[in-house]
Amino acid sequence: MVLGICVRYNFKFIIGFFIVLYAIITLLFFNFYKELAIKDTKQEAISMLNTINAIRSYVDEIQRPIINDLKNTHFKENFFDSRILSSSSIAQYIYDKQLLEKELKYEYKLVATNPLNPIHQANEFETEILNKFREGKIKDYFSLIKEKNQSYFFIAMPIGKNKKSCLQCHGNPKDAPRGMIEQYGDTSGFYEKIDDLRAMIYLKIAISSILFYHIEEFITGGLAMFFVFIIFIILIYIIYKKDMRLQEKKENLFVHQNRLAVMGGMIGNISHQWKQPLTQLSYIFINLELLSERNKLTNDKLVFKIKEANDQIFFMTNTINDFKNFFSPKKVMNEHKIEDILKQSKRLLKASLDRYNLEFVIDIKEDFIFYGCKNELVQVFINIINNAKDAFISKDIDKRVIHAQTYVEDGKDIITIKNNAGSIDEKVIGKIFEPYFSTKDLSVATGIGLYICKVIIESNKGTIDVKNLDEGVVFTIKF
Ligand code: HEC
């Protein structure tokens, strides 16, 4: 059973370990997926920002010069319409259109420190990044930011540097188209210098929306892992069950071996217990013979002698029945009074108790019913008593008393078996129920006996433990 307990605790431990492992793996998995999702988003964001920059370049380098050329022939000199002349407006328009198609909620923004349109005014955080771009330290900026308890993925890129052509509208306001000045005023967005960086574009995406966008991957991945985990648990359970069955078989074998050993030791007891009644019987017969020879065998005397003989035979029958019952290999589950079981154990051991001068006191404070295999419990008592007997002999103690008591406490049925055969070393007392454990106090022959007691008691849903007393030890069995 010690091994059994080991396996049982191990199983709990393994399950616990697996749950922790599963939690860690799940966490790592989700983190990994999150990283992957963000990387994916980053890639897409970069490509979107590149597109926006490309549109800006297209307007700056191709569209606007063409329109400027056309101005002289087809438009009025002060013609201005941001829808075809401002790369910022066009990019924003195209971006908005593109965004409608997307499931992910991107927040696109163009920010400048000196904007023409105040909606492009950069805040502190944005100015900081913009300055990094200006210093030329980085080509793009990427970070996770928190705003109002929401996490965002933030990716920024600088726009193209100021060219000479930009100064037409962002240089001196006097040079700018009048239509533009009328629309935007002349206070901000001017006096830019060639090769300076005016602004940056960025995308901000809520992490939750990225995760939600990838929810299917998360669910499939999570489910797959869950099933793998369940399969693992089932496999471990099957292995554990097999192991338990093997363990049980082993234990049954041990119990059986011990029974055989106990029985072997008791064969001598049978003949010993029959010796006296057999002698008595033989006396009775001699007596009868003498009486009959002397013709003194009256009817009364005959009846009396027959009764005497019958008593002896009855005693012998009882003895042999006790042994026969105990030797029976059948495991019969039944209700038994604990007193009967203790008394039967005492009867079976009578010869041995007499021989070694052991006093076995049965003190029934409260009787209770034991449901189970009677023989098994008898085996337990015999093992405990044999164990005490060995201790008495090895310590050469004169007055040898084994005291069994039964009572009920806190709803538990309790049997204590006390002896005065000296105490067991505290260092090893916890180990005496282990198989093949033996000290000088306990003989090698009974090394397995206490282990068997534990196996039997635990298989009957009870507990057994041992404690040192002043003069000996006490075994306590609880059901
Ligand atoms: C024909 C005039 C014109 C030219 C040339 C021009 N822009 Fe603009 N730009 C504008 C207008 C108008 C806006 C405001 C658009 C709006 O309302 O969003 C603007 C806005 C911007 C903005 C957004 C910040 C802000 O000021 O509101 C940036 C950045 C910008 N322009 C950069 C440039 C660069 C770089 C060049 C040269 C490659 C350039 N622009 C050339 C007219 C011009």
Boltz pocket constraint, residues with backbone or C-beta under 6 A from the ligand:
constraints:
  - pocket:
      binder: B
      contacts: [[A, 60], [A, 64], [A, 82], [A, 85], [A, 86], [A, 87], [A, 88], [A, 89], [A, 110], [A, 111], [A, 112], [A, 114], [A, 115], [A, 116], [A, 117], [A, 118], [A, 120], [A, 159], [A, 160], [A, 161], [A, 162], [A, 163], [A, 165], [A, 166], [A, 167], [A, 168], [A, 169], [A, 170], [A, 180], [A, 189], [A, 198], [A, 199], [A, 200]]
      max_distance: 6.0
